[in-house]
Amino acid sequence: MLFAMNRALLIVLALSCLIPARLRAQSVEELFGISPGEAIAEAQRQQARYEAELEVRRVRKARVAALKEFVGLAQTSRQDLRCVVAAVAAHLGVSVPAGEPPAVYRASQTILEDYQGLYYAEVGAQDTPQAVKTGYFPGANVIFIDDASSAYGAGRSIDDALAGQVALYVQHRALGRNPSSAQARASAAEVERWFHAAYTVTKQSACR
């Protein structure tokens, strides 16, 4: 999650760390008309307001997502995640990774700030994503899935995309492969095609 502090307050806090302790309070107050303690308190108030605003947006996003799913604009997975993990692991010829499977978040239910926060934590501020995209974040063990119905052609399913991302997770945890490597991505693409033919087309459960 991103932190939204006023730039002036951040400057105050940074400068307060550089100024000798015996001169700090006086110097900061002279420069900015605010004490370090007041600056920290104001930053905390701003952060609390920001968090409250994000929570309101999450609730609204969830309501809109439910409506999109109801009218067919968004898809939800028909497969059990643990069964998908087990099926993909078996297909790749490896054991199911120990521990909890990755958390899965649908794009329609995710506010951009939450996605950006994890994105920055994983890959750094190389760019600023403006939309929630399908991807696996190994550090947080999280999968984001584009659930817009328009993202999938005739006969395609969100479950196919999920299987592909699960393949990245399984390779990372069981084989030590970097999910962004060409080898891992090629294998994930193959898994996605296989899952589509084996489960989506046949309308079979991965739990069979």
N, C-alpha and C positions, 0 to 999 in steps of 0.2 A: 504494500500500500504506500502511496506517495504522501510526503509530508509537505504541507503548504504553509510556509512561514513567510511573513513579510520580509522583503529583502533588507530593508533598513534594520530590522530587528536582528537578522542574521549577521549583518555587519557589526552591529553593537556587540553581539556575543563573541564574534571572532576577535574584534579589537580588544575586548575586555580580557581575553586570554593572553594577549601580547603585552599589555600594559602592566608594569610592576604592581604587585598587590597593594602597596602603600599609597600608590597614586591612582589605582584603577577607578574607584568610585568617583572621585573628583573629576578625573579626566574624562570619563565616559559621560558624566552629567554635563560637563562643560561643552563637550563636543556635540552631544545629541539631546541634551535637555531631559534625559531619562536615566535612572540608575540601573545598574546591571540587574538588580532584583526585580525592578519594574519591567525591564525588557523581557526577562524570563517569564514573568507572570503573564505579560501580554501575549508572548509567543504561545504559552500553554492555553490561553483563552482562545486564540485564533485556531490552534490545533483542535481543540474541543469542538468549536463551531464547524470546522471543516469535516471532522468525523461525523458529526450529527447530520450535516448536509449529505454526505456520502450514504449514510444509512437510509435516509429518506429516498434517495435515488435508487438504492438497491431494492427497496420495497416496490417502488413504482415500476422498476425494470421487471421484477418478477410478475407483476400483474399484467404488464403488456406481453410478456413472454407466454403466459397462460392463454391469453387471447389469441396470439399468433398461432399457437399450437392448435387451439380449438377450430380456427378457420382454415387450417392447413398450410399456413405460411412458415411454420417451423416444425421440425421433426424431433421426436424423442426416441431414444434407443429402445428396441424391442427385445434386446438380448441382456442377460444378466452379466455384469462386468466380470465377475469371478470366472464364469464359464467361458467368456471370451478369452480371458488370460490363459486358462487351462488349455483351450483349443489351440490358441496361437503357439503356446509353448510346445505342445505335442507336435504341431506341424513343423516347428523349427528344430525339433529333436532335442529339446533341453527340458530341465525340470522347471516347475513353476517357481519363480523367485520367492524367497522367504519374505515375510512381512506383509504389510497391507498393500493392496494394489493401488495404483495411482488414483487420486481424486479426479473426477471428471466434471468439468464445468461447461455448460452450453453457452455459446456466444450470446444468444438472445436473453440470457439471464444474468449476464456479467456486465457490470459497468466498466467503462474503458479504463478508469483510474486503477481499479484492482488488477486488470490485465497488465497495464503499463508497469505497475509496481513489481510484479513478478518478472516481467520481461526485462526490466532494468537490472534486477537482482541476478538474472541468469546470464544475460549477454552484455550488460553495460549499456550506457547511453550512446550507442552507435547511431541510432536514429529514434524517432518518436512514432511508434505505431499509432495509427488513427482508427484502427478497427481490430476487433478480437478475431484472431485467425486460428485455424487448426494447428496444434503443435503440442509437443511433449516437452515439459520443463523438468529435467532430471534432478536438479538441485532441490526443488520443492516437491518432486514426485507428483506432478499435476499435469493433466491433459485438458486442453481447451479444444472444443469441437464447434465448428461452424454448423449450426443446426438449421440454417435457412433452407427451405425446400428448394429454392431456386439454385442452390449450390450443387444439387444432384440431378443428373439427367434421368431419363425414363428408366425405371427399374433399379436405379442406384439407391443406396440407403446410407443414412448416417452411421449405421452399424459397420458398413464397409470401411468408412473413414476411421471409426473407432478402432477396428481391428488393426489398421495400419499403424496407428499411434501406439496401440498396445504392443505391437511388434517392436517398436523402438524401445519401449520400456523393458520388454523381455530381453532384448539383445543387450541393453545397457546393464541390467542387473545380473543376467545369467552368463553373458559372454564378455562383458567389459567393453563393449563397443561404444564409441562416441555416437550419440543419436544423430549428430549432424554430419557424420561421415558418409561418403558415397556408398560404401558397402552397406551400412545400416539402412540408408534410405532406399536403396535398390531392393533389399530384402523386405522392407516394409511395404513397398509398392507391390511386390509379388504376393505378400500375405493378403493385402487388400483385395487383389484379384481373386485369389484362392477363396477367401472368405465369402466374397460375393457369389461365386459359383456354388460353393458348398452349403451356404446357409441362407443367403438373401434370396437367390433364385428359387431354391427349393422350399423356402419358408420353414426351414428346420431350426430348432433351438440348438444353440451351442452347448447346452447342458446335456444333450443326448449321450 
